């Protein structure tokens, strides 16, 4: 998680950008891909995002390439 100015925290989870904007009294706004998701407690939200980052980092193969299979005809032409 990257801490920016004015209490903004940014994290990259997979293909999503998670932004937390800290407000007063342990309150924060949560944005995922610049879409507002809600308001919640800052400590809890930051802890859960850090857990997700650790899980993502500890995966052996976080990404896999899709393998295209050849297209097989449905009609049986062996007769």
N, C-alpha and C positions, 0 to 999 in steps of 0.2 A: 504494500500500500504506500502510495506517495502522498506526502503532505504538502499542500500548496498554501499560498497566502490566504488570509481571511477565513481560516478554518475549513478549507475544502480538502477532502481526501479522495484520491482517485486510485482505483484498482482495475486491473485487466484480468478478467476471468474467462478463459476460453476466447470466444469471439464477442464478449460483452464488455462494455465499459461501465463500471460501477462508480458512481460519484456520491459521496456523503458530504453534506453541508452542515457543519456544526452550528447549532444555535445555542442560546443560553440555557442554563440549568439542565445539562445532560440530555438535550433534545437535538434531534437531527432530522434532516430531510434526505430521503433516499431516491436516487435517480439511476435507472438502468437504461443505457443507450439514450441518454438525454430525455427519457420519459419519466415523469414523476410517478413514484410508486407508493409513497406514504411518508408518515412521520413516526419516529420511534425513539427509544432510548439509545443514546450514542454509544455507551460502553458495550451494550449487548450487540448492537449492530456491527461495530468495529471488530469485536471478538469473533463473531460468526464469519465475517468476511476473511479475517486472518486464518481461520480454520480451513475455509474453502481454498485459500491460496496454498496452505501447507499440503492439503490433500492433492491438489493439482500438481505441486512440485514433486511429490513423492511417487507419483504414478510412473511405472516403468515405460509404458508406451502411451503417452497422452494423446497422440494423434496416430491415425492409421490411414493409409491410402486406400481408396476404394478401387477394387479390381473389377474391371469390366469382363463379363462373361460373354462368350460368343452367342449370337442369337441362333437358336435351333428352330427349324421349321416344325410347325404343329402337325401338318398333314403328313401321313405316312405314305411314302411313294415307293416302297419296296415291293408292292404287289405287281 
